[in-house]
Structure formats: structure tokens, C-alpha cells
């Protein structure tokens, strides 16, 4: 692998940029402040955002935060604050995962087995005992790069199905920062452009509510032990991630930059052919491992880095990253977005194997980001202070709630109303669905062209018990619409999978990548009771039968 990330330059670059700004203003850096003519405030234009590929070539970066940025806890993870009976020591890890390994020759797959809940102090005792059996010591005082590199070589030499499985206390929702400001580095309170989606949240205008996208911007805690690992993956929606190590032994990281991601995926697909055939996004399952030796042999560049307590690791959009823990430790992680990330989010693949896959409506986020930039420019031109993403989203949510209240008052006076879904069992409602159909026309003997047609139909949607929604059932789904003209958008589909109270709905006429996961008891899921009688009569008169499909708002 290549060398680790190069630390960012500090003071020199700052003063150089200051001198450049002074020179462009037509004054020398030594001119007294009172002699400088203040330029007129010019109208600010919206920014153009784009990532710099050369700056992303390492796939990740390490930030060593300065002492005092937060009154942090004991970084050893072994003091009285972590002891049994203490507040931290008695924190329960609800579902630690045993990582059983199969495979050989640098190509491995994890089988993840959920274990009973355990307290942090008891987990640390288990981690120490495991490390003593595997390495000979419960922990090491030496955390230098050379020593950690030796541990990495030992890890890969011993890795295999004969190795005793390690346990990882991963993906526990929570934060050790609590409500601390931490100079803006509180992992659970990051100011991210994803905060703009708060404008669409039902309670987005409330000052006492902390907005999180579930599974995305909410913080998760990770309790590691020797050889517990995280398999190669990119973040959901190709987002950036931050991982802060609170305490304990170092983490050892590997990263493959986004520019090499396609080659890495091709290599992984060749080694895990059956998994790749079942799911094109199988690496998002976080179970497949390729050793650094396999990557070197394939000529795929990667970067390594050692993370110690007090370090924050930033992974870049679309970069694959993996690694392991060198002993008991405690880390906290979340995802975040910046405007430059948007193009990477638009091309992100989504795994639909389980109902908790993350999806972000990128068109809606781009619209909010555009409105935010325009508003910031107007404020700057008027000499007003800037507002954060969160502050702007709160204001937008309040403005929209007022508009909706006024619109509801107008509807009441006019006697109008929006679509009301039935709540009573077996109740039926007529809904209008739109069919999208791609038809291919042959222009010549060699070429074909595609033409997109749309048809509207009225169908009957029936409220049913959750048990009625099983694989093969024809359904109608009502999804909240971003169109101001209607509250819901309806489409039809068929249930193709059931998992833990969720159903996967394939939208008729659309690609499998457009499938949706909904709860079986969702109020927006109804049975398709067929065409309305008038629609059947119209179709019989024309002599044609049309099967309708869903149109999904992006």
C-alpha cells in the first residue's frame, strides 16, 4: 500500500491566502488599516461545488484533534470511569456480533452471529482474555506506526477459519459526546448539508427537536477487541463518514480511493461470484474480505493509517475502506454530506436485500441546497449574517407550515380537500394511478428506438390486515408527494419479498432498482382491488386491456 495521508498544511498557507486577498484588493500587506479603502459590498453569486480528485486519492484522512477541544474521558478505557459499577462501565451493548470466518488464501467471508447483551466492563474483560490467548498480552503500551504495522502483519497471517472468532459490539445507536459542543466536532451534532432535509420533516420547525436521518446522521458506538474487523465497503449513498476513537487500543485502517473503486468491485466480484450474482451491491453487506496481498497482486492501490484515541478518521465519497481493531477500544461514527458530495450520491448504488437500506431523494436535496445558496447570497448582499444549514431548514419548515395552514383554511372555505386514505378494515377508495411504459419501435432492420408512454387509470384501493400483504400480492401504495398539487402519489406493484414485518414492493413497469420497502402495517399500503367499473367499461369498448404501473416521484 501507499503511504498514509499527508497532514494538511497549517499557518503558512493561511498567511499566504491573506496576502493574496490583500494584493487583489490593490493594497500592500503593510498598509495601515485606517488607510485602506473598504470595497463596496458586491452581490454574491451561488457557489459551484466540485471535488478535487487529487485530494481524494488517499480515500481517507486522519485529523488529530487538539487537546482541550472537548473535556474527554479517560482515553485508556481502563480507568475508574470505565470500571464495573461506573456510568460508562455499566452501559449495555445490546447485540454484540461474533465474527466467524470462512475462506482461505486472502479471500474470506464473515458469518455474523448475534450474541446476548453484555455490559461495557464485561465486554472489556472478554476482549482482554481473548487478546491474551491470541497475542499473549491484554494490551500494549507501544502504539507507534512500526509496532502497529507488525500487528497488522500478524493479523493477516493468523486470519482464517481455524482462528477463534472475535466479537464486535458494532452499530449501537448512541453518543458519548452527549450535548457537548466539542468545538463543532460532536459526531452526533455535525453541521451537514443533509440537515437541509429537516425542512421536509414533520417537526422540522421545532427548536427542541434534534433532527437525524435514521441510520445516516445519527451517531453509532463501536466496541472492539483484537481482530474484530470491518469489511470493505463504501458508505450508504457514497456519503462521507467520520469515526472518532474515544478510548482504548488503535484501529488499523485501509482505504481504496474512489478512482480505483470500479477495479476493486470487479476484483471482489470475481472472488465472490455467487454473492455478486445474488446482489450487485453485495459489498454493502459488509461480510467479504480481501487481504492487502490480494490487492497488491491485482495492482490496486490502497492507503493505510493508524488511528489512536483522539483521532478522527474521515472517509471520502465512494472510497472503499476496511480494517481491524488491535485491542479493546471505543469509537463513535456517523455519516455526513457536503455540497461537493452530491454528484457521488446521485450515482450511488443501493442494496435492496433488506428493508433498512438508506435512500436519499437527491433531486429534493439539490433543490433545497440551491434555495439555501440563493438565500445566503441575498443575505450577504444585504449585509446580513449567514445562517447554518440547520437554522435555514428550521426557518423553511416554519414558513412552509404557515403556508400549509393558510392553504387548509382556503380548502375549508372552498369545500375542497386532499386525498384521505381509508382507515377502516375492508374500506375502499378510488385512486388515480399513472402507467409508465417503455415501447420499442423498429426504425430499420438494425436499429431500435425507445418511446416512453404514459396512461392514467382509476383503480380501487382496499384497506386490509397486515397479514394479507404476502409475497405475490398485488398492491397500491400511496407515497407522500413533493408535488404541491397533491399530498399523495399512488402507484401499483407486487410484493416480491417479506422480511421481519416489512415487504418489498416491485413497481410495475419500472426497474428492480426502484423497488420499495414498506412496513406490512403501513397506512400507505393497500390492496389493489382492480379497475373501477367505469374504467373496465371504457377498456372493453376500446377492445384493449392495459395493465397499469406506478409512477414514482424522484
N, C-alpha and C positions, 0 to 999 in steps of 0.2 A: 504494500500500500504506500501511498504517498505520504508526505509529511503532514503534520497536523495543521489546523488553521492558523494563519498568521495573525497575531494580535493587531487590532486596529491602532493606527497612529493617534496620538493624543494632541498635546499642546501645540506642537509645531504647525500641524495642519490648521488648527483653529486660528492662529495669528496670521497665517498666510491668506486664508479666506477673508479675514478682516481687512488686511492691506489691499486685497483685490477689490473689495467693495469700495474702499476709500478712493482708490485710484480711478475706478469707474465713475465716481461722483465728481471727479475733477478737482480733488484736493489731495494734498500730501498727508501721509500719516502723522506728520509732526505739526500740522496746522492746529492752533489753539481752538478749542471747541466753540468759543464765542465768535471766532472769525469765520466759521463755516456756515455757508448758506444752506438752510434746510430746503430740500427739494419739495415740490408740490406733491400732494398725495395723488398718485395715478390710479386709474381704475384697474383693479386686479382681475386677471383672467383665470379661468379654471385651469388647474394643473393637468399636465399629461403624464400619466403614470406608466412606467415600464421598468422591468427588472434588468439589471446589468448582469449578463451571463457570466462574465469573468469573475464577478464577486460571488457567484453561486457555485463555483467549480468544486469547492470542498464539500458541498452537500450539507454542511453544518458549521456552526461556530460556537466557541465557548466564551462566555462572559464571566469573569471573576469579579463578583460584586464587592465593593469596598467595605471595610469594617465599619459598622455603625449604621448601615443602610436600614437595618432593622434589628431590634433587640432580640436576636435569635436565641434559640435554646442551645443546650449543650451539644456540640457537633460530634461528640464521640458516640452518642447513642447508648452510653453505658453509665452515665451519672445518676444521681438520685432522682432527676426529673423523669428518667426512663425506667425506674425501678418498679417492682411489683407493688401495688397499692398507690402509686402516683397517678396523676391525671392522665399522663401520656402512656404510662406503662399498662394501664387498665383499659385503654382503647381496644375495642374488639375488631378484629379483622373478620368480616362475615363469611367470606368464602375463599380461603386460600386455595391455590391451584397446584396440584402435583404434576410435574412435567416429565412424563415417561417418554423416552426417546427410542426411535427405531431407525434403521438405516446403517450405512457404512460408507467408508471412503470419502468423507466430507459432505455427503448428501444425507440429510436427516429430516425426520418428521416427528413433531411432538404430538402426543396424545395427552390432552388436558383433563385431569380428573379432579373434580371439586372435593375439597376436604372440609371437615367440621370447623366451625368458628373457633378462633383462638385469640387470646389477648396478645398485645404487642410484646410484653415482657416474656411471655411463654414462647412466642414465636422466636424471639432473640435467643432464648436458651436452646431451642431446637436448631436454629441456624448455627450457633457456636458448636454444638455437638456434631452436627453434620460436617462442618468445615474441619473440625479436628480429625474426624475419620478420613476425610478426603485429602486434606493438605498437611495435617499434623499439628496445626495451631488454630486456636479460636479466632485470632485476628493478628494483623501485622502492624507494627509501628511505622514501617517504611511504606510510603505511598509515592515514591519517586516514579518517574516515567519508566526508567530502566527496570525497576522491580515489577511494575505493573505489566510491562511487556513480557517479562518472564512468566508472570501468572497467566497471561493470555496464551502463550505457547503451551503451558501446562494444561490449560482448559481445553484447547483443541486436541491435544494428544490423548487426553483421557475421555473425551466426549464419545459416547457410543451407547448401544443398548445394554451393555454389561455394567454401566455406571449406575450407582444408586440414584434414583430420581431426586431432584431438588424440589423445593416448594416455593412458590412465588405468591405473595399477598398483593395481587395486582388489581387495578381497576376498582378501588374502593372510593366511592364518592365522598369528598370532604377536603378540608384545607387546614393546615397548621398555621397559616398566616392570620386566620380569623378575619377581623375587620381592620387590621393594621394597614396603614398607607404604604409602608415599606418603600418610600421614595418612588412610587409608581411601579414597583416590581412585585406587588402582591399577585401571585399567579391566579388567584380567584377573582381578581378585580382589574384585569388588564383592559386598557382602553383600546379597543379593536374596532375596525370598520364593521365587523359583524354586529356591533352594538346598534347600528342603524336599523336593524330588523326589529328593534324594540318598538319602532313607530307602528308596526302592524300587530303588536301583541295586545291581547285584550286589556291588560292592566299596565300598558306601557307608559301611561301618563303619571303613575303613582310614584311619588318620591321615596316611599318606604319600601318599595319592591326592588330587589336586585335581579336584573334580567340575565338569564342564561339560556342558551340553546342547549337542551338536554343532550348530554354525551359529546358536546363540542366545546363550549366555552366554560362549562363547569369544571372545577378542579378535581383531579383524582389523585389518591395517595397510593404509593407503591412500597411494599416492604419486601426487601430482597435478602437472599442468602447466597453463599458461594454457589456458582454455576447456575443459578436461576437466570433465565435468559429471555430476551425479547427478540422474536424472529423478524426477519427482514420484511419491511412494509413501508408504504407511504401513508401519510395521514389522510383521513377522510376528506374528500373534496380537494385533495392536494394542498391542504392548509399548512401554514407554518405551525410549529409546536415549540413549547418551552418546557424544559424539565429542570427543576431546581432540586439539588441534593441537600436536604436538611441536615442529615447526620449519618455517621457510620462509614463503612468502607467505600472505596471508589467504585464507580461504574466505568466499564470499558466499552467505548463506542466505535462503531464502524459506519461509514456512510458512502453511498454511491450517488454521485451528482445526477441531477435531472437529465443532463445531456447524455448520460450513459444508461438511463433507466430502461429504454427500449431494448438494449442489448442484454441488460440484466434480466428483464422479463422473458426474453427469448431463451436465455440460458436456463432459467428456472423452469420454464415450460417444457424444455427438453428433458430435464431430470425428473420432473413431476408431471408426466404426461397425463395420467388418469385424473389427477386433481384439476389440471388445466382444461381437460375436456368437459368436466362437470361444471366448472365456473371459470369464466375468463378473468375474473378478479380474485383468483384463489389465494394470492399472496396477502390479501386483506384479511384472511382467516388467521394470520399470524401463527402458523404452525410449521412452516417449511424453512429449513436452514441449509445454506450453502457455506462451506468453510472458506476462509480467505485464500487457502491454497487453490480451491476450485476457481475462484475469481481471477487469481493471478494467471492460472493456466489458460483461461479464456481471454486474457488481456483486458479485463475490465478494471479500470482504475478505481480505487477506493481510498478513503481517508480514515485514520484512526485518531482517537482522542481519549484522554483520561479525565474523568470528571470527579472532583473531590468536593467535600462539604463546603458550601458557599459558592459553588459554581453553578451557572445556569447554561444549559445546552439549548441552542436554537437550531432546529432542523428546517431546511429551506423547502419551498414548494416543489413537490414532485420528486424529492430525493428519497431513495430507499435508505433506511437505517436499521441497524440491529446491534446487539451487544449482550453483555452479561454483567452480573454483579460479582465483585470479588469478596464479598462477605456480607454480614448483616448491615443493612442501610435503610434509610427512609427518604423517599423522594416524592415530589409533587409535580404534576404535569397538567397542561391543558393545551388547547389549540387557539390560534388567533389568526386574524387576517389583516392585511394591509392593502391599500388600493392596487399596488403593483401585482398582488397575487391573483386578481380577478381572472386574467386570461388562463392561468393554470387551473383555477376552479372550474372554468367553463369546459375544459377538456378532460376533467377527471372522470374515471370510470367508477361505477357503483356496483357493489356486490349485493345481489338480491336474494342470497341464500337464507337470510334470517330477517326478522321484522324490524330490527333496530339499526339498519343501515342509515347513515346520515345523508340527507339530501338538503341542499340549499337552493332556493329559487334564484338563480344567478341574474336573470333578467330583472327581477324585482330589486335585488341588491344593487345592481348597476344603476337602476333608476333612482334609488334613494341616494346613492353616492353622488350622482350627477346633481340632484337637487341640493344636497349638502354643500357641494363645491360652489354652486351658483350663489347660495345664501351666504357662504363665507366671503365670497368676492364682494357681494353687496355690502356686507358688514364692514369689510376692510375699506371699501371706497367711502363709506360714511364715517370712518374713524371709530367704529365700534369694536370692542374686543372679540376675539374668536371664541367660539364655543366648541366643546368636545363633541365627539360622536354621540355620547350618551345624553348630554344636555340638549343637543339638537333633536334627537329622537324623542325625548320626553315632550319637548315643545310641539313637535309634529303630531305626536299621539294626542295631545290635548287639543290642538287645532282640529284634528280630524274628528275627535269625539264631539266637539261643539257642532261641527258641520252635520254629523250624523243625527244629533239631537234635533237640529233645525229641520233636517230632511224628514225625520219621522213625524214632526209636528205638521209639516206640509202634507205628508201622506194621509195623516189622520183627518185633516180638513177636506182633502180631495176624495176620501173614501178608498184610497188605494192601499196596497200592501205588497210585501215581498212574499216569495215562496215560503210556505210553512210546511215543514216535513211532518208526517203523521207520527204520533207517539203511541196511539192505541194499537194493541195487537190486532193484526189482520186488516187494519185500516189501509185504504188505497188512495193514491193521489196520482193525477195525471202530470207527467213531466215531459218537457221537450228535450230531445237528445239530438245531437248532430253527428252524422256519419262522415268520417273521413275515409276516402277510398282512393288508392293509387291504381290507375289503369294504365296499361302499357299499350301503345299504339305502334304498329309497324309502318314506318315510313318507307323503308326499302327492304330488300332481301337481307341486308347485312346489319342495319341499324334499327334500334328501337328507342322510343322516347316515352317518358312517363308523364302522365297528366293527373293532377290532383282534383278530385271532385268532392263536393260536399252536399249532403242531403239532410233535411230536418224531418224528424218524425215525432209523433206524440205516443208515449208508451205509459203503461200503468206500473207504478212502483208500490210495492206492498210491504208493510211493516211485519216482521216475523221474529220468532225467537232466535237467540244466538245459535242454538243447536241446528237450526235449519241451514246455516251457512257452512256447507261442507264442500269438499273438492268436487268439481263438476257443476256446481250450482250457478245458474245464470243470475246475475245481479245488476242492480242500478246503484251507482254511487253518486252522492251529492257532495261536491268539494267546494269549499269556500272560494269564491272567485275574486280576482284582483280587478275585475271589470266593475266600474262604478254603476253600471246599469243593472246589475243583479247581484244578489247575495251568494247564490249557488250556481255551480255549473254541473250539469248532470251528464253522465256517460254510462254505457253499459259494458259489461265484461263477464268473465267467467272465473270462478275460483279455481286456482291450479295447485294450491298448497295450503296446509294448515300447520301452524306451529304455536304451541303454548298460548292458545286463545287469540291468535292472530290468523288472518287469511291473506294470501297473496292473490291479487286480482289482476288478470291479464285483460288489458283494454282491447276490445275488438277492433281489428284493423290496424293496430299500432305494433311497434316492435316490442320484444320482450323487455328491453331496457326501460320501457315506460311503465312496467308493472308497478303496482302499488301494494303496500302492506297496510291493512286496516284491522282494528280490533273486531272480533266477532260480534261484540255488543255495541259497536259504534252506531250512534244515531244516524249517521250518514250512509249506512249500508242497508239497502232494501232489496227485496226480491224483485226480479223482472217478471211481471205478470203478463207480458205480451203487449201487442199493439192495441191501441184504442179501437173500438168498433168502427168509428168513422174512418180511421186510417186503414183498417182492413178492407172496408168497402171501396175506398179510393184505389187501393192497390189492386183489388180484384177487377175493378172496371178497366184499369190500365193494362191488366194482364201480366203485370210484373210483380215480383216479390223481392223486396230489398231487406237485407239483414243489416240493422243499424249498428254503429260502433261509436265509441266515445271520442270526444274531443277534449283534450286536456290542456288547460291554461298553463303556460310556462312562465 
